[in-house]
């Protein structure tokens, strides 16, 4: 049975997320993870090229949260904490959301 259009988009997004996870895993293999627990959470937004992968790394003394995005090309962070691409277009707001801070 063939995929619907939405299912095809979701499948393609899952493939992109798998590649992103594999790439991040290469970095993790360079460090000792024996005292760490890793938790992955992925969010697929059908109809968009945007996926979120949240990685929580827990050790006995600290929590680390990584939000993975796949942005190709050169990027930098401007003085307002906004991720900018090489054509000086805003890509991602790195400022914390006040609503999300209240949940912590």
C-alpha positions as CSV (number, residue, x, y, z in Angstrom):
1,X,0.0,0.0,0.0
2,X,1.6,3.3,-1.0
3,X,2.1,6.2,1.5
4,X,-0.3,9.1,1.5
5,X,1.3,12.6,0.9
6,X,1.4,13.3,4.6
7,X,2.9,9.9,5.4
8,X,5.6,10.4,2.7
9,X,6.5,13.8,4.2
10,X,6.7,12.2,7.7
11,X,8.8,9.4,6.4
12,X,11.2,11.8,4.7
13,X,11.4,13.9,7.9
14,X,12.2,10.7,9.9
15,X,15.0,9.9,7.5
16,X,16.5,13.4,8.0
17,X,16.2,13.0,11.8
18,X,18.0,9.7,11.6
19,X,20.9,11.3,9.8
20,X,21.0,14.1,12.4
21,X,21.0,11.6,15.2
22,X,23.8,9.6,13.6
23,X,25.9,12.7,13.2
24,X,25.4,13.7,16.9
25,X,26.2,10.1,17.9
26,X,29.6,10.5,16.2
27,X,30.4,13.4,18.6
28,X,29.1,11.4,21.6
29,X,31.4,8.5,20.8
30,X,34.4,10.8,21.3
31,X,33.6,11.1,25.0
32,X,33.1,8.6,27.8
33,X,29.4,8.1,28.2
34,X,29.6,5.3,30.8
35,X,28.2,7.6,33.6
36,X,25.5,9.1,31.3
37,X,21.9,8.3,30.5
38,X,20.6,9.6,27.1
39,X,17.0,10.4,26.3
40,X,15.9,11.4,22.8
41,X,12.7,13.1,21.8
42,X,11.8,13.9,18.2
43,X,9.1,16.1,16.8
44,X,8.0,15.9,13.2
45,X,6.0,18.7,11.8
46,X,4.4,17.4,8.6
47,X,4.3,20.0,5.8
48,X,7.5,21.6,6.9
49,X,11.2,21.1,6.5
50,X,11.6,21.7,10.3
51,X,12.2,18.9,12.8
52,X,13.2,19.1,16.4
53,X,15.4,16.6,18.2
54,X,15.8,17.2,21.9
55,X,18.6,15.2,23.6
56,X,18.7,15.1,27.4
57,X,22.0,13.8,28.8
58,X,21.8,13.0,32.5
59,X,24.8,12.4,34.7
60,X,25.0,12.0,38.5
61,X,25.7,15.7,38.9
62,X,24.3,17.5,35.9
63,X,21.6,17.6,33.2
64,X,22.5,18.7,29.7
65,X,19.8,19.6,27.1
66,X,20.7,19.8,23.4
67,X,18.2,20.9,20.8
68,X,19.4,19.6,17.4
69,X,18.8,21.4,14.1
70,X,20.2,20.7,10.7
71,X,21.3,24.0,9.3
72,X,23.7,23.7,6.4
73,X,26.2,26.4,5.7
74,X,27.8,29.2,7.6
75,X,25.9,30.7,10.6
76,X,26.7,33.0,13.4
77,X,24.9,34.5,16.5
78,X,24.3,38.3,16.4
79,X,24.4,40.5,19.5
80,X,20.7,40.0,20.0
81,X,21.2,36.2,20.4
82,X,19.6,35.4,17.0
83,X,21.1,32.7,14.8
84,X,21.9,34.4,11.4
85,X,22.8,32.6,8.1
86,X,25.4,33.7,5.7
87,X,22.9,36.0,3.8
88,X,22.2,37.8,7.2
89,X,18.7,36.3,7.5
90,X,17.4,35.4,10.9
91,X,17.2,31.6,11.3
92,X,16.4,30.9,14.9
93,X,15.8,32.9,18.1
94,X,18.0,31.6,20.8
95,X,16.5,33.8,23.5
96,X,14.5,31.8,26.1
97,X,10.8,32.0,26.0
98,X,9.4,33.5,29.2
99,X,6.5,30.9,29.2
100,X,8.9,28.0,28.9
101,X,11.1,29.5,31.7
102,X,8.0,29.5,34.0
103,X,7.7,25.7,33.5
104,X,11.1,25.0,34.9
